[in-house]
Amino acid sequence: MNYSMQFGPLWPSIRVSLLSERKYGALINNFSQVDRVVRDLEGLCATDFIYAAQNGWLDSPAEQAGGEGPAPLSPNIKCYTFSKGDISRFSPARPDTVGTLGYYLMDAASLLPVLALNVQPGHLVLDLCAAPGGKTLALLQTGCCRHLTANDISASRIKRLHQILHSYLPRTVRNNVLVSVWDGRDWEQVEKDTFDRVLVDVPCTTDRHSVMEDDNNLFTRVRTKERKQLPVLQMQLLVAGILAVKPGGEVVYSTCSLSQLQNEYVVESAINVAETQFGIGVHVEDLSCFRRLFQDTFSFYAECRVGELVLPHLTANFGPMYFCKLCRVQ
Ligand SMILES: C[S@@+](CC[C@H](N)C(=O)[O-])C[C@H]1O[C@@H](n2cnc3c(N)ncnc32)[C@H](O)[C@@H]1O
């Protein structure tokens, strides 16, 4: 009922997509035998949607006429998807001769917050709610993190993150990663004004999971209180991310929910709290270029007040994924 009011005539299409099989992307592991992995995926007629979008952008008449420059994206991330309308599936990755997995299957829309973070060589990066680790793995594929801190409050979920790091990364890369188990809301007690980039991928109603799975469902009666308190927790985590970033640094907030209450409202109230309680100025970066850049792969919602939202669609059944980028004023 809530979403039918929020999305009006778009809701029936979003609803049926949430109830249908989702699509995956194959994030290439740059620390594996990439040529072989890419050859295999191209043999399935999958394409790297990030490379295709960037090349299409450079070839576009607007760009050639001296229009906007390319969107600032975290580099070196490659993700293969099947084209819009193609519902083929990827098989799970197999270990290569040294036991490393060639790709990681994930919702391709989950890469958009990582791309938006625009990690550059030498950056200190914090992933505040990191487990099970899909986005951490993507951040490390950039090859840019001088050091990455991957934090999560859940020790059991952190175990899964350790497994992913071991299955995909050489020791030299893992040595630059600090894994911590801490309540992200209290990060200020660990360090503040430190990081160049902070990813705040918060716990949310995980809408796709919630409509399909009874197990651990946040909409069960016993979890009502926890669910109602989610926006406050999300706001506190985002404020912690803003405090952790250096002046001039950038924070990306993301959820896999369609809810305005967990998306735009959280961003707006965190900006307000950062300013009024901590005297920290923050501005919202315009990410509408993502909508144009990746329109061939995802279905975007055009009406967000701040940030961008990928809507599930039967021809491109990724998401939901909301992401918004904040820059801490110098
Ligand atoms: C959406 S998931 C993160 C997914 C992860 N970024 C990925 O890409 O695999 C949200 C995570 O937030 C964690 N979390 C919940 N409350 C937290 C808190 N107060 N501090 C830090 N992490 C928290 C949960 O344990 C969960 O692993």
The ligand as a Gaussian input file, in Angstrom:
#p B3LYP/6-31G(d) Opt

LIG

0 1
 C       23.123000      -4.034000       3.426000
 S       24.146000      -4.908000       4.494000
 C       25.753000      -4.523000       3.886000
 C       26.086000      -5.254000       2.617000
 C       27.533000      -5.092000       2.215000
 N       27.904000      -3.707000       2.077000
 C       27.814000      -5.797000       0.916000
 O       27.878000      -5.163000      -0.148000
 O       27.991000      -7.017000       0.951000
 C       24.093000      -3.974000       5.958000
 C       25.060000      -4.436000       7.013000
 O       25.015000      -3.503000       8.095000
 C       25.363000      -4.189000       9.259000
 N       24.982000      -3.345000      10.410000
 C       23.785000      -3.226000      11.019000
 N       23.872000      -2.347000      12.033000
 C       25.140000      -1.900000      12.057000
 C       25.846000      -0.979000      12.889000
 N       25.237000      -0.345000      13.893000
 N       27.154000      -0.782000      12.634000
 C       27.787000      -1.421000      11.617000
 N       27.163000      -2.313000      10.813000
 C       25.870000      -2.529000      11.022000
 C       24.633000      -5.505000       9.136000
 O       25.229000      -6.488000       9.955000
 C       24.776000      -5.804000       7.639000
 O       25.851000      -6.661000       7.411000

